[in-house]
Amino acid sequence: MSIVRWSLDDLYTSFDSEEYLADIKKLDDIIEDFTKWSDANLSSLDDPVYKIETYLKKLIDYTTLFSKLTSYPSLTTSVDAKNETALKYLDKLHSKHILTTKANIKFQNFIKSLDNLDDIIEKSPFLREHSFYLKEIELNTRYLLSEDEEIIISKMKNTGSRAWSKLQNVITSTLLVDIEIDGEIKKLPLPVVRNMAYSKDAEIRKKAYEAELNSYSKIEESSAAALNGIKGEVLTTSELRGYKSPLEETLINSRMDEETLDAMLNAIREYLPYFHKYYRKKGEMLGHKNGLPFYDIFAPIGNMDRTYTYEEARDYIVKNFRTFSDRLADFAENAFNSRWIDAEPREGKRGGAFCSNIHPIKQSRILANFSGSFDNVLTLAHELGHGYHGNCLKNESILNSRYPMPIAETASIFCETIVMNAALKEAKDEEKLNLIEKSIQDAGQVIVDIYSRFLFESELFERRKDHSLSVKELKEIMLDAQKKAYGDGLDHEYLHPYMWINKTHYYYAERNFYNFPYAFGLLFSKGLYAKYLEDGEGFVKEYDSFLRATGKNSIYDVAKIMGINVHSIDFFRSSLELIRKDIEVFIALEGATGK
């Protein structure tokens, strides 16, 4: 098997296929019926059980078809940023989606007007199935604007934040980096150059870092304009709706309370000095006197020469997933064999990795930029974890399949942990040094770097209330955030002032503070993995039930299913303590191997 590109044929074969065009027409019919029915039925409160049931069934039909139709162009542009047909259909579909705003607002106002929603829900098995969804609507109606205002905001997003997001996606996906390789200047896609951070060659790592930073100067002004436009819109709409801040809005949408966030952040701050110790030690091992330079954060440590073909990565992941459960392994094997994965780096393809769970066809698609490193293997395992999460939810109602951001990283990091721990068990001392360092390195990204991004975004929103930020100001805020998070662990002469361009999450109006969920996911997963080691086979069944419940519970309640109290700082300390112990093992191994 060579590295394959994914197939989207189970969605549609082309934009001009009979199926795609017929479904576009069908969507128009559904929207028209949805709107007319809402206009005719949601103005009075009589017969609420029938009306809520009917509305939800119509919404399920619409959401299922809209999700399928938008997945196709969205996935197409992720690997072909300039595909004009796909971009055109995304615009068309978002314009059609706006037409449902009026019906949605009518329904939310209908729910808001009821004073006995709990009693109504109890009268219908279908409503009981969607109880959490309905109660969440009831909660969010306190932030609902008037029908006209909501429609205007929905329309303006197409020419506001969504337009800025599209621009940023195009300019970063098509950015070519000038870099000297073997005495020749080459123009390479950004993801290829960023992958050089994992090279064994110190000169290549530094050269790639410098070339990457230089390349951002080509797009810094347009990126800053996009970021200011998006964050300005978020502040405006958040304030209009009555949220205290975009962070409060994110917490509510994440089904996480402030008590959980504070417990986690306080624990993280307590443990930052241990990460600083790790970074200083790694810097010393690489010959640096003033801390670790940013370009060496991902430098390999220890003598592990393993590289993987795509086939070897597949076999290794499936084999180790099977130690947890056949269901997980079979899912991963099917994802590889069914061409659900696009793994080849190429021009026009976005960087990084993601998994898109496509509920209407009960499948997933995974984007990666695979170049053969063990880190790439871990990334595939991570994204397959997202896919497995979606697989556990595939038979739930589509309205119960959306899980919040912090829980979103749980299954993915859990799967990463399975593969990492398997590699550690079979490793020799020098390989173990490499793997433990890699594990700590990844934890540092999710705890320390994520914390720097949280600090950056908090400050960005605060200043954006007053003015549009210049490129210079954005770079200064990012550097300050990195200094606070990384402390004396990094060499302050070599940080990454352009991380605000590199991270795509900043450029989506619906993904504010898409940083702390990763930290929660790591620490929650570590707690879950420790529980798995204690409980064994019984945990596997509990785990699948837990994943199925993530679409219809708050984070606090879904954690209780696994016996975890996320309000307790001690829970987060216990997970961070596992990382601290790894840091001590790493330092001891470094001494033992003389490296």
Steps between C-alpha positions, in 0.01 A plus 500: 500500500641838406402814682142551392283803463156468645194415298190713545288282272283379788393861534482598133698421187510857369333839533314447174385148586127431492510413872661827610276720287191305607592540867550874454146516361373279782664734753310794350175308538578406861584861588179626340289244687690563824442875476133480405422247772678713764315813391167318518549309825741675739303816568277333762586270790221247454582130447868542597592128491391466137664828399835428665508145361415619148751783509783272619424242230508768232821636650657154494413465129646841424815457713573158354480618139674833562786323680544258212488774236748729679743221592574438133623850401657559842712186478579577136641845581707363790715314246448738207477853638442665162218272384262765373202268464529379859539855628195608299284224648616577854385858448169385353434258784579754769259740330233229503572427866417861584146432378447265798586774751145627524357154573770430759434826680124438497560162661738641761242764589235227515715307751574821691125567539426160657495485878473120525759362257599216736141376518461519122819301442381223732191442283697373199775236460632695198522819704665314788764379253566867415455634852854639535478667159174671598625603844810650339280706267303619803825607668629682191177693439612747765763614246262510205452825312194604304410312185607789275830546682586130481423490129714807434794353697466170316509676163786730594720206602521394136664829408676532835664223701439221248652709220803576717533131591490402134766757412729378779457138393594583142806711580645251749421191289665653193796661679830372363809526718837592350762273656852397404541124472837357390610836366183552296213737582173311490139608540326251728150483652486626858407157653808343338728764651334477840557123498873574484480598868519125570818450296808348663710764327535806729589724207185400310282564806637849546491577129138384475403712803660811350349435156157447656515828693624685192215360291236642734610853412332443162160452661528673838293807410218302340503254791484783753208654310319164502566447870384850595187462287404166651572587863329837463185327377515251787523779758208686342265203484604366842426834665171540314382163629586584858802278564754636744777413253581272207656266757170467686327431168758234419460335840123484460531360149762256630262380773777576747463715810747758623577291808639221280710740290642671810587168664688391188682831440606527864642149488682578175659813648622294798675253271655740247839500685536127433455560128754783516746254656440261210555769236823618663628143518416437135675824409814389685493164324492679163786735596300814586594710803205740527208263484348317206456702178154467347640331190624209713178433694428205270861388460530122545690383808654155533590251232174386351533464125153368436323635199179355368351441163129567484434125505720453806324785678165338424609158626660641816194703593251221434710244691525720808139617488407132515662472844225734619205363305418323174236762430757781504747302287234399249388861469857617427563219252183588313597869491833412335355246259197707401707805403372725775846653544683765294860480618719649227643853547461709185454853377149635549430266789457649846759423766459305821241230545131460576219248505156576361228271630226483234194386692264473197709222345632361833861548386798726567768665290847567636748754366867461591836605358691172533878496445595182689598619848375338818331832573302454179397154621377654826309763302321229301414319825373830644272574205376141489399553864278786385359270236431227756317754715280578201452129439368455854247776430396394151172342613403793720266767369704758308376756756669292773823448307665838558739481792671804654856609428667385825360147472586497128868438576443216748471200266775630272755545779395167651584327171830687481581373850432139399754523215758693702488259794531204265811652346649565846452136605703363210769769498863468610649766730606742229172451316314542827680830552375609160144388563467640851641829377250492215217435744609792720551714191140435393373566854695826497322603182161423649568649843766773462453615141122479531523713814700759302227500235234544768691801636544640148132470409389647833720805444401522133131524588569754774690734268269443203221666701691824456673481162617288210835346583803553277731220391760637742255491790383148419859377492576670831198344671593156371860534619385620842260206530775254408737652756238469775415140413844364417687707760875445497452166325536662157765734365313831472711597200341218298123492552217492241342845456277379214321215676180704461525444122594136525205385714184489290264487798538873556334561165159346564238711675341187646826365645610760748736371769553176313802445722406401856287209370822328389646531849178365650501214251857400588451513876160334486637225273793435731256455785291267285802298390607450860148374571524263202823350636321438831167369366603317182224339292216658699632843410468435125122462516468800732720703265283443192189592702677813621584605143138441392384727785724795408244650261228534762664594831697783655871435553451478875223240463668294230819486710295364790416199282866403533516591869695824447437837671628773266435771761784357704845650446636174641375310195701726268798488735494120490517502119776763496686295757525219244674743263731624778607140564573457130721811515696348789535170309621693193766682699612175667512316165703783347756455776502121465559505125753780522319697233 
